Amino acid sequence: MDATGRARDAELKKDLDATVNARRELGADYEAALVESFLEKVEQRLDTTVDRRVRRQLAEQQMVVARDQSRPARPSPGDGGFGERFGLAIISLILAIPLSAIAVVNAGLLGLVICWLGVFGVNAVHSNRGWPFAGSSGHERREKSSDWDD
């Protein structure tokens, strides 16, 4: 909690103490009015806090929208950019360690060779995806055949 929040809490505590003291002095006849007055102060405090938080979140959302609009368009996730290829390479190397151990224990040297050929194959296919000689990548743009196509 920041300094303003602590100051407001102290202020609210003083108001509560004043309300309780006024109740003692004035008696039970004024209790409902005193409680209502105190609750109005609490409600005002809550409204102020909620308004401030809503304004802050709205400003943050506007900043995010403005930041996103000012950035150039990103390639789609399936384009196989450097980050995607690098991530797959790292993950495949990490997973290759236990797979190699399992292959060696179960099939010996032949199992190890098959395991690493599989790791190499997955990485090779993924890195060549989208190249002209790699076949259909699914990213080709389809020409419109009529005005009804989107």
Secondary structure, 3 states (H helix, E strand, C coil): CCHHHHHHHHHHHHHHHHHHHHHHHHCHHHHHHHHHHHHHHHHHHHHHHHHHHHHHHHHHHHHHHHHHHHCCCCCCHHHCCHHHHHHHHHHHHHHHHHHHHHHHHHHHHHHHHHHHHHHHHHHHHHHHCCCHHHCCCCCCCCCCCCCCCC
